[in-house]
Amino acid sequence: MAKRRGHGEGGVYHRASDGLWVGSVELGYDGGKRRRKTVYGKTRAEALRKVKEVQRTVDAGFTVSDERTTVAQYLNWWATTVLPGTVKDTTADGYRWIIDHYITPHIGRHKLTKLRAEHVQSMLAALESKGLSARTRRQARTVLGRAIRHADKWGMVPRNVVALVDAPAIGDSETGDALTITEAEALIRASTGDSIEALVRVALGLGIRRGEALGLMWSDIDMEHGQLTIQRTLKRRTGHGLVVDTPKTKKAIRTLPLPTVCVDALRDHKARQGEAREHAGRSWQEMGFVFTTPIGTPVDPRNLTREYHRLTKLAGLGPRRFHALRHSAATIMLAQKVPLEVISSVLGHAGYAITADIYAKVGLVLQQEAVDAMDRAIQGMLSAPCQDPVPG
């Protein structure tokens, strides 16, 4: 008599009717009803691989064959069980936030095995109708795609339908709030003498991120040689407060030359910080950060944004994203004919293609300016009076 397969065990057989190999995994009983997961493959090896993936899922504590499992239930399990340890804690927090606010409200009710490409497309359309940027919608698609790719790998869904949906294109709105040179000059004038003057100059001069600026320590700055090293970032993490972390990619760790105006501003800032230290007395908490509160503690990113908005309004620019300083630095460098690969290294992008994608529109504008200049030059040549050839 054949031995009954236990919970999580599987078997494979060849089906003569269509030539497929069929595998099944026993999942135990639910309400007295026997449950199993069936997979298919064109070869025995493929079917066995899928059986093993299903068994891994069962061992991880997730019931893969339950047709009642919703996308919301799966994403909650994935974010809690699978994701931790594969990305930084702050990144995992961000993924969970995206799941809770952008994905689950729109497609969480659908059954996991019944999720279709049109559901994903509908989710992206709904996010767009709410005014969310293309970059935010791309992030939602990326997080969902990563989660469903895991489900596909483990045989929990027929296929990764997210891969069938195109990512939202990055439009002008992503860099549309970059400051013009005139606006940048107005901001610099408004920030002169302000408590965040040096921070604004460094962010605009080098295009560093908000968290990178707030994570700077004096040990990262070489005044004598005019250099600055980015090797940490300061973030607010839900449930943990302010945390210091490493940049998300290796290329984000970089050493950059400091413009003279930044060196001068940092020297003045250090002197003012010394005065603040004396004024604070025993309340001062020396932590080594370049940009601090009046008692030496790190600056909350949200508070910096408020201070920055105060300056942009004073400069007559209205509320602007702090991140726009990063786009501003890039577009100004492009206007000064700095090669795109150099700009990519300054910004610390993970790859040159990222820089090219974000600033493609700006590049087209500059190309048009070059073409127009050439057109004017040729028109001038055509309109110039002809000269008789010099006799030989």
NORQUI-V262956 format. One record per pair of residues at least 12 apart in sequence whose C-alpha atoms are under 7 Angstrom apart, sorted by the first residue. I is the first residue (numbers start at 1). GAP is how many residues later the second one is. D is the distance in whole Angstrom. If there is no record, write none. Layout:
i->(I;I)
gap->(GAP;GAP)
d->(D;D)
This chain:
i->(6;7;7;7;8;8;8;8;8;9;9;10;10;10;10;10;11;11;11;12;12;12;20;20;20;21;21;21;21;21;21;22;22;22;22;23;23;23;23;23;23;24;24;24;24;24;25;25;25;36;37;39;50;53;53;54;54;57;64;67;67;68;69;69;70;70;70;70;70;71;71;71;71;71;71;72;72;72;75;78;79;90;95;98;102;103;106;107;107;112;113;113;116;117;117;117;117;120;121;124;134;134;134;135;137;138;138;145;145;148;170;175;177;178;178;178;178;179;186;187;187;190;190;190;191;198;198;198;198;201;202;203;203;204;204;204;204;205;205;206;206;207;207;207;207;207;208;208;209;209;210;211;211;211;212;212;212;212;214;214;214;214;215;215;215;215;215;216;216;217;217;217;218;218;218;223;226;226;226;227;227;227;227;228;228;228;228;229;229;229;230;230;230;231;231;231;231;232;232;232;232;233;233;233;235;249;251;251;251;252;252;254;256;276;277;280;283;284;285;305;308;330;331;335)
gap->(20;19;20;21;17;18;19;47;50;16;17;13;14;15;16;41;12;13;14;12;35;36;20;21;22;19;20;21;22;23;26;17;18;19;25;15;16;17;24;25;28;12;13;14;15;27;12;13;26;29;28;12;105;101;102;100;101;97;92;44;46;43;42;43;38;39;40;41;42;36;37;38;39;40;41;32;36;37;72;69;17;147;48;42;38;37;17;12;16;45;44;45;45;44;45;47;48;42;44;13;34;35;36;35;31;29;30;17;18;12;188;152;147;146;147;149;150;149;129;125;128;121;124;125;120;64;67;68;71;61;60;122;123;121;122;124;125;54;124;123;140;118;119;122;123;140;118;139;114;117;113;22;23;24;18;20;21;22;19;20;77;85;17;18;19;29;74;73;74;71;72;73;70;71;72;40;31;32;37;28;29;30;31;27;28;29;30;25;26;27;23;24;25;15;16;22;23;12;13;14;15;12;13;14;66;101;97;98;99;96;97;94;90;18;18;15;12;12;12;17;14;13;31;31)
d->(7;5;5;5;6;5;6;6;6;6;6;7;5;4;6;6;5;6;7;7;7;7;7;6;5;6;5;6;6;6;6;6;5;7;6;6;5;6;6;7;6;7;5;4;6;7;5;7;7;7;5;7;6;5;6;6;6;6;5;7;7;6;6;6;6;6;5;4;5;7;5;6;6;6;5;6;4;7;7;7;6;6;6;6;7;7;6;7;7;7;5;7;6;5;6;6;6;7;7;6;6;6;6;7;7;6;6;5;7;6;7;6;6;5;7;5;5;5;6;6;5;6;6;5;6;7;5;6;6;6;6;6;7;5;6;7;5;7;6;6;7;6;4;5;7;6;6;6;7;7;7;5;5;6;7;6;4;7;7;6;6;7;6;5;5;7;7;6;6;5;4;5;6;6;5;6;6;5;7;7;6;4;5;6;5;6;6;6;4;6;5;5;6;6;7;5;7;7;6;4;6;5;6;6;7;6;5;6;6;4;6;7;7;6;7;6;6;6;6;6;7;7;7;7)
